[in-house]
């Protein structure tokens, strides 16, 4: 489902900064999932993984993807369609 939000960040430098920040946050959340898996019960891990996954999806859907749609040159190669 595509976001119905208006596109973000007319200024390409602002878009680049925000995209770098949120992609870094995404990597940190991904790393936290792996770290927590080894330190928690299966139930705790499942709940944490689901919550973090939800946040990651929302960040991608509401921030990252609209920014990349408006500024295609900023789309990381690993996110190319």
Buried (B, 14 or more C-beta within 10 A) or exposed (E): EEBEEEBBBEEEEEBBEBBEEBBEBBEEBEEEBEEBBEEBEEEEBEEBBEEBEEEBEEBBBBBBBBBBEBBEEBBEEEEEE
